[in-house]
Amino acid sequence: MDTLHARLLAVVAVLTVAAVVGMVVLWPGRPPQPATAPTPLVDGVVRSAQVVECPSEALVPVRPPCVRAEIEVLEGPGAGATVDVDTGEQGYPAFEVGDHVRVGDSTPPGGEPSYYVQDYARLGPLTLLLGLFVVAVLGVGRWHGLRSLLGLGCSLLVITKFVIPAILAGASPLAVALVGSFVVMLLTLYLCHGLNLKTTTALVGTAAALCLIAVLGVAFSELAKVTGLSSEEAQFVSLTVEGLNLRGLVLAGLIIGALGVLDDVTVSQASTVFAVHEADPEQGWATLFRRAMGVGRDHIASVVNTLVLAYAGASIPLLILFSTSGVAVSEIVNGEFVAQEVVKTLIGSIGLVAAVPLTTALAAGIATAAPRPPRPPRRQGRRRAAKADAVEEEDRWLRALRADEPLEGYGRDTQV
């Protein structure tokens, strides 16, 4: 085993120990329970919907129109009952006959039955879409696809059973995100791509890029005065969970979000290096690094564009609102909501850019340091092989003539 490979394995061992110790130290106890139990929801189906005058106790000159939906409850204690639910015509979805909805019971103690529509029932279409996704992954990826689905399940398990509960328990979101990312990285990379030099190289490159992203995130979130209070969800969470570090939540989201793209970049780049080396095992480290970086630069250009478009696509309603507000672009960018996304996008992109040359250099060092297999003998062409067979046949004839022996393969009575 060469020195560089041994060092990479030592780094992986340190990461594994750090991930295990971190999970033990940060493992949450019993998560906080909500003060009041949420209202149970049941399935219902819209049987009719018509526009009516909104009931109102206030004396207003004009009452806005409402939609009265007749909904049949499909499950729960009131299964089979038909209830009327009034909703505003504006600001609410337009219910149609046959729509499946989630209905909540808001009947006061001792009062008349009262229900409300919480949302559409979407579990059916989502389950169908999930099934199509699984079929597509298994149909194209086969065994690798199955392993990728198992890796996805491990990632979701770590996030839901460790990351979220640990943050709710009061642990540092940044520390929890780093430990959770290391655990996800170790599980998914080796599960999806196997225990080999390529995966080990990609894992070390991913870990180094994540640490760089964490350092830059801490520094620039402080310099840019990112508070984490830019969204209504963050403000609501701050009121619901006492003592929650909202800036830490921003950093945790940055790290976990970057991990999803980093492993793709590092694995692809490591695979490129080993494929280029396999095509020409005689090339040195510098030549291999230069050739693989040609592919890496193309990867950088596409991935950086992907990150920007992903953040822009998630914020299209807000971008439309800004474009119609008449506010100067400099003021829009200076606002915390946009500034926070700019910080996350640029830091994530810097981490991705740094991961490419780092992973390429490590993979090139591993590939060129490995012992070279002996070269297989060159295969003769058809004409040369035919000529060699003809010469061998002629030699056999001459030997038979000299020894006055029967020619094997031409009959027992054939004599020379």
N, C-alpha and C positions, 0 to 999 in steps of 0.2 A: 504494500500500500504506500503510495507516495505521500509526501508531507502535506500538500495542499488538501488532498482527500481526507487525511487524518484530521486536519484542522477544521474542515467543514463538518465532519462527524462530531467533533468536539463542540462546535457551535450548536449543532442540532441537539446534542445532549444537554447543553446548558439551557437552551430554549425549552426543552421538555421538562426539565427540573423546575425552571421558573414558572412554566404554565401550571404544573401540578401544585407547587407551593402556593402560587397566587390563588388558585381556585380554593385551596384549603383555607387560606387566610381570609379571603373575601367571600367565602360561601355564605349566602344569606341564611338567616334563621327563618322563622315563620313570617311570611309576608304580611304587611298590615292589611287588616280586613276593613271593608267599607263600613261607614257608620250606619248606613241603611241599606237593606237588601234591594237590589234593582227590581223593578217591576217585571214579572215574567211576561214574555211575549208569546203569542200563539199565531199560527197561520190562519189567514182568511183569504177570501176571494171576492172581488167586486162583482156584484150582481147588477147594479145599475148606478148611474151617476148623472146628476142634473144640477143646473145652476139655479140657486135660490137666493133670497135676500138674507144676508147675514143677521143672525139674532144678536142684539146688542142691548145692554142695559143703559148705556150712556145715551143722552139726547144729542144726536149728531144730525146735521141737516141731510147728509148723504151717506148711506150705508154701502160699503163695498160689496160686490157680489161674492157669494160663496158657492162651493160645490158640496152637495149632499150626496154622499156615497152610501149605498146600501150594501153592507158587507156580511157575508155568511162566515161565521166562525167555524173553522175546520177541526180544531183540536182543543184540548183543555176542558175545564168544567162546563164551559158554555158551548161545547161543540154542537153544531146544528142550528144554533140560534142565529137570527138575522138582526143586525144592529145598524143604526144610522149614525154616520160620522160626518160632521161638518168641517170643511177646511176652506181656507181662503183660495180664491181663484187665482190671485197673483202671488208669486213667491212659493207656490206649492206645485208639485207635479200634477199633470192632467190625468186623472184616473180614467181608465177605460174598462168596459165590461170584460171580465175574464182575467184582470190583473190579479196576481197573487201578492198579498201584502202581509206585513207583520203588524199585529194588532195588540195594543196594550189595554188593560182594564184599569180605568181611573175612577171606579165607583166609590164614592165616599161611604164611610160606615153608616148604615141605616138609610142611605140615599138611593136614588134611582140609578139603575145601571147606566154607566157611561164608559165609552170606549174612545180610543184615539188610534190613528194610524202612525206607526213609528217609521216605517220605510217599506220599500218593496221587498219581497222575498226573492233573494238572488242565489240561494244555495244550490238550487237545481241547475241553472246555467253554469255556475262556477264549477260544480262537480263535473259536468259534461266537458267543460274546457280543460279541467285538470286531467280527465281521462284522455283527451286528445293529446295533451302535452306528454303524458307518460307513454302513450302509444308511439308518438313521433320520436321521442328520445330512445326508446327501446328498439324501434324499427330501424333507425339509422345507426345508432351507437352500439346496439346489441349489448355485449358484455360490458364494454366501457360505459354505455348508457346506463346500465343498471348500477354500476359503481358510482356514477355521477349522481344518480337519484338518491343513493344511500348517503353520499356526501352532503347533498342538499338537506336531507333529513337530519343529519348530525349538526349542520349549521343552525337550522331552525331550533333544534333541541337545546343547543348551547345558549342561543339568544333568549329563548323563552324561559328556560329553567335556571339560567345562571346570570346572564347580563342584566335583564330587566329586574328580577328580584333583588340582585345585589345592589343595584342603583337605588331601588325603593327602600332598601334597608339602610341607606345612608353612606355606602361606600363611595369612593371617588369615581365618578363616571369615566375619567380618563384611564385610571388604573384598571377598572373593570373591562373597559373596551380593549385595552392592550392585551390583558390576560385572555379574554374571550377570543380575540383575534388569533393569538398564538395557538390556542386549543383548536379552533376551527381550521387554521392553516395546517397544523400537524395531522389532524384527522383526515381532512378532505384531500390534501395533495397526495399523501401516501395511499389513501384508499382509491383515489381515481386514477393515479398514474403509476402506482407500484413503488416498491422499495428499490430504487436504483440511483445511479449517479445523477441522472438528469433531474429527478425529483428533488434530491438533496440540494443540488445547486439552485434550483428554482426556489426552494424553501428558504435558503439563506438569503438570497436576493430579495425575496418578499419581506422577510423580517427586517432587513436593513432599511428598506424603503419605508416600512411602517414606522420604524423608530425615527427616521428623518421627518416624516409627516407629523408625528407627535411633537417633536421639538419645534418645528416651524409653526404648528398649530398653537402651541402654548405661547410662543413669542408674539405672533402676529394677532392673536385674539386679544392679547394685552395691549399691543401697540394701537390696534384699531378700536379698542374699547368695546369689544363685542360683549354684550350683556346676556344675550339669549332671550330677551324679552320682546323680540320683533314680531312674533306671531301670537295670535289669540290662543292657540293650543298651549304654547309655553306659559302664557300668563295664567291660564286655567290650571295647568299642572302645578305651577308655583303656589297657587292657593290650595290645591288639593293635597299636595305632598309637602309637608313642612320641612324646611331646611334643604330643599333640593338645589343642587348647584347647576343653574341653567347654562352657564358658560361651559361647564364640564359636559353637559348634554350635547352641546354643539360640537365639541371636540370628539366625543364618543361617536356621534353620527358621522363625522369626517373620517375617522379611522375605519369604522366598519364598512362604510360606503366605499372607501378606497381599496379595501381588501378584495372586494368583489371583482375589481378590474385588475389589481396587481397580480393575482395568481394567474390570470389569463396571459398577461404580458410576460411574466417571468417563465412560465412553462413553455410558452411558444418560443421565446428566445433561446432557452436552453435546448429545446428540441432542434431548432435551426442550427445551433452550433454543432451538435453531435451529428446531424445529418450532413452538414458541410464537411466535417472532419472525416466521416465515413467515406465520402466520395473521393477524398484525396488525403489519405493518412500521412503522407510525407510532408504536408505543409506545417510550418511552424506556428508558434502562438500569435505573432504579429499578423501574419497573413490570414490565419483563421479568424482572428478578432476583426480585422478589416472587412473581410467578406461577410461575416455574420452581422456586423453593424450596418451594412447596406440594407439588409432586411429590417433591422431594428429601427432605423430612421423612418422607414415607411410605416412601421407599426406605431411609432411615436406620433406621427402626423395624424393617423386615423384615430388613435385612442384619445388624444387631447381634444380633437374635434367631437368625439363621442361624448366626453364629459361635459363640454360646454352645451351641446345640444340636449343632453339629458336634463341638465338644470334649467335650460331655457324652456324645454317642453313641459316641465313640471310647473312652470311659473307663467304660462301663457295668459291666463286670466289677469294676473297682476300686471303683466307687461302691457296688456290692452288698457287696463285702468290707468297706468302711468302715461301711455301715449295720448290719452284724451284729457289728461289733467292740466296740461299747459305748463307743468313745472319743468325747469331747466334740467338737462341731463345730469349736470354735475350735482344738483341737489338730490336727484333720484338715486344716483350712485352713492352719495354720502349718507343716505338714509340707512338705518341699521339693517333692515330686511334685505336690501340689495347688497350692502357691504358685506354682510355675513355670508351670502351666497358667493360673492366674488372671492372672499378669503378662502372658503372651502374649495371652490373650483380651482383656484390658482395653486393652492398648497397641494391638493390632490394631483394636479398635473405635474408639479415639480417632482413629487414622489415617483410618479410613473416614468417621467423622463430619466430620473436618476437610476431607476431599477433596470433600465435596458442596458446601459454600458456596464453596470456592476455585475449583472447576471451573465452578460456576454463574456466579460473578463474571467469570471470564476469558471464558467463552463469551458472556455477555451483552455484555461490552465489545466483543468481536469482531463479534457480530451487529449491534449498533447502530451501529458505526463503518463497516460496509460500505456502499458506495453503494447507494441504493435503486433498484430497477428501476422504469421508468415504469409507471404504472398502466394496465392494459388498459382499453379502453372498455367501459362497461357494456353488457351484453347486453340487448336489448329483450325484453319479454315477448311472448307469442304474440298477445295482443289488439292490443298497440301495433304489432307488426310487420304484422299483417293490415290494420290501419287505414292504415298507411303505404303498403302495397301498393295498397289501394283508392284512395287519394288519387292515387298515381302513375298508376294506370290511367285515372282520370277526367281527369287533366291530359293524358294522351296522346290521349284521345278529343277533348278540346276543341281541341288543336292540330291534329288531323287535320280537324276540321270547319271550322276557320278557313282552312286551306290547301287545302281541297277535294282531299285526297289519299286514296288507298285505305288502309284500315286494315290494317296489317301483322299477319298472323296470323289474319285472318278471311276469307281467300280473295282471289284476284286480282280478281274481278269485283265485289267489294263496294265501292260508292261511297257517298259521303255528299253 
